[in-house]
Amino acid sequence: MHGLPMDVLPEFSGRLEALRLTALLRALRAPQEAPSSNDRLLSPQEAASVLGQRLSWVYDHANELGPVRLPGRSLRFSQARLARLGRR
């Protein structure tokens, strides 16, 4: 059998959950960028084109790209933010 021994699973699970919550809190505390008046919100298709990626990649990495969630489950992406990410 592969994996962790059963006797260490509770401690491992607790530590993993603590790390997950720490990461979530850090993300929530991250400063939010003020939208620029000349920034444009792009559709996922437009974001894929700007990034040179497939549409499925944009959806898979949406949380990393900082989406703006619109009513009706629509996503949009800041053109300025995508440009900065592309320069990294």
C-alpha positions, 0 to 999 in steps of 0.5 A, a space after each residue: 500500500 502506498 501513501 501515508 500511514 493511517 495514524 498520521 493522517 489526522 495530523 497531516 490533514 489538520 496541517 494541510 487545512 491550516 496551510 490552505 486557510 493561511 493561503 486564502 487569508 493572504 489572498 484576501 488581504 492582498 491589496 486590490 488594484 484600483 481600476 484605471 479609467 482607461 482599463 478595459 475588461 476583456 472577455 475570456 476569449 479576448 484574454 486568451 488572445 492577449 495571452 496567446 493561450 487557449 480559452 480552456 487555459 484561461 478558464 483553468 487559470 482564471 483565479 490566478 488572472 484576477 477575474 472580475 465576476 459579473 452577474 450571471 457567472 460571466 468573467 471578465 479580465 482587466 486588460 492592464 493586469 493581463 498586460 502586466 502579467 504578460 511582461 513577467 
